[in-house]
Amino acid sequence: MNRFLFGILPYLCLAVFVVGHYWRYTYDKFGWTTRSSQLYEDRLLRIGSPLFHFGMLGVIGGHILGLLIPQKWTDAVGISRHIYHILALAGGIPAGVAAVAGLAILVYRRRTTGPVFSATTINDKIMYAVLGVVIVLGIWNTIAGSWLQFGGEYNYRSGVSVWFRSIFELRPDVALMAAAPIGFKIHAVAAFLLFALWPFTRLVHVFSAPIGYFTRPYIVYRSRDARSGVAGGVRAPQGTWDKPGLKSQEKV
């Protein structure tokens, strides 16, 4: 079972993640969206969405540091294991709590607002459940891995992190995960299942940040008011990249 969960399942989930995104983008471009429900309700959305998204940015940053940066690197710059765990608690717990609070508000909003609930698919419901499990277990493991593990502190950076990096080296060290506490095992399996679900949910919008917005031309609104001083009230076009006036041009 350990060989399947920690030596085979990660590759299956990552394959679905990659192929699923290719399929979704190729055959469902119009569905590649968050399917925003802001028109139905925005009071709770204005609270829950920033909490969740900024909390997740902190959570992702913590995982990058904890999983991808070897412990020997931080040891080399003088950051001891104890100090690292204190920093992980100081940064990870607030970020995790914010993400959980934001997710709870968004789920409550989706469940109690009729039109929003009607627009929720089965895939969305499964995604919310798995995402909630992943985040809550992550918070618990951050606390338990530092102070509350029976039999002493568990250093995930010498176990889980090494196993995670070994996956991408194509030689997964299953024994490391077999020796990890059960909370870390469930968290790892749930996280990879989330990756497998990712292409088939609204999470695809993560890869669609509107960066092009900052370089696109302005949309020009021209007045037909006779005060423009041009016959017929229409000013001659000055080009796509005209400097915007106070009210005549804006990006939308």
Secondary structure, 3 states (H helix, E strand, C coil): CHHHHHHHHHHHHHHHHHHHHHHHHHHCHHHCCCCCCCCCCCHHHHHHHHHHHHHHHHHHHHHHHHHHCCHHHHHHCCCCHHHHHHHHHHHHHHHHHHHHHHHHHHHHHHHHCHHHHHCCCHHHHHHHHHHHHHHHHHHHHHHHHHHHCCCCCCCHHHCHHHHHHHHHCCCCCHHHHHCCCHHHHHHHHHHHHHHHHHHHCHHHHHHCCCHHHHCCCCEECCCCCHHHCCHHHCCCCCCCCCCCCCCCEECC
